[in-house]
């Protein structure tokens, strides 16, 4: 059995650690702003509601899960006040959309990511930051992750 790569040489673990650390900072910012009940996994559902309301079936398909799983996630976010369901033209179909509270959480998370970008630029310096950004973009594109991100098909288990 081959020896494992040292942690500082394993790109998968380094990217995972960086992502986890930065996500923790965004989560902390959300908690500080009063959005204590949100978890990073909620973002996978919320991202699909930014462009407009969706049905449970649409959300299930986009998230790659069962309708029962999507319904459970929606019910959790609904109980927390981030989403609400409305009857559509067909009374049997209910559409899920973000509430004002949900939109406020989205804006807080976006502001936290902008602030992290500025903090990284200060920490690394402008040139090193741009090199890192370009390298991360190249890796994300090469690995297929950028396409998944752009099409909102990046999944929690990805």
N, C-alpha and C positions, 0 to 999 in steps of 0.2 A: 504494500500500500504506500503510495507516495506521501511524503511529508506535506502538511498543509502549508499554504503560503503564510508568511508572517502577516499579521493584521495590516501593517502599514504598506504592504505590497498587494493586497487583495482589493482590486477595484470594486468588486460587488459589495464587499463589506464596508469599504470606505464610503461609497455612495449611499448605502443603506444607513450608515451611522450619521452622515451629514444630513440626509433627508429626515431621519428620526429626530435629530437635534433641532433642526429648523422648524419641523412640525410642532415640536414641543414648545418652541418659543411662540408660534402662532396660537397654539392652544392656550398658553399662559396669558397671552394678550386678550384672547376672547374671555377667559375666566375673569381677568381683571376688569373687563368691561361689563361684567354681569352675565355673560353667556356661559355659566358654569356647567350646564348640562350637555353641551355639545361635545362630541367626540370627533376625531379626524375622520372616522368612517362615515359619519353623517354627510361629510362633504361630497361623497360619491353620489348620493341621492340628490342633494341640494344642487349640484352642478347641472343636473338635467332640468331643473325648474327655472333656471335663470333666463332661458329663452322663452319661457311661457309654461302654462299649465300642462300637465300630462295626466293620463289615466294610470291606474295601477298596472294595467297590462303593459302599457308603454314603458313605464319605469322598470318593471320586471325584465322586459326584453333588453333595455339599455344597460341594466345592471348585471345581466347574465344570471338572474336568480328566478325562483318560482314567484308566482303572483302572491302566494301566501307569505313568502319572505319579504317581498316588497310592501305588502299591506301591513305587515308587522312593523317594518321600519317607518312607514308613513304614520302609523298609529302612534308610535313613540314620539316622532317629531311633532305630530299634531297635539298630543298631550302636553308637550313642552312649549307649545305656542309658536313654533317656527313655520308650520304649514297648516293649511286648511283645505277641506274638500268642499267642492260645490257641484251641484247637479248641472249637467250639461243640457244640451237640447234634447237628448234622449235621457229621460228621467232615470233610466237604469244605470247610466254611466256617470260616475263622479270623477271630476277632474281635481287634481292636487295642485295647489299653488302656494308660493311663499307668502307669508303674512308680512306686515310691516316689521315685526320683530325678526322674522327670518331675513328680510332684506337688510336690516341693521346689522345682523351677524355677518352677512356676506360683505358688507362695506367695512366692517371692523377687521375681518380677515384679510381683505384686500389691502387695507391700510397697513396692517402688520407686515404683510409680504413686501410692500413698498419700503417700509422702514428697515426691514432686514436687508433688502438690496442696498440701501444707503449705508447701513452698518458694515456690510461686507466690503463695500467699496472703500470705506474709511479704513477698515482693518487691513485690507490687502494692498491698498493703493490703486489708483485708477487703471494703470497698465496691467497689473496682475489680475485685477478683477475682470477686465475685459478678456484676458487670456483664459481665465477660469470659465467665464460665461461661454466663450466660443468653444472651449473643450467640452463643456457639459452639453451644449447644443449639438455638437458633433456626435457625442456618445448617444444622446437621446434619439437623434435622427438615425444613426447607424443601427441601433438596436431595435428600432421600431417603436420605441416608447413615445417619440414625439408625435407620430401619427395617431397613436392611441390617445394621447393627451388632447390633440387638436380635434379629434372626432368624439371626444368625451366618452371613449370606450376604455379608458384606463380604469382598471378595476382594483378593488381593495387587495385582492390576492396577487395582483400583478407586480 
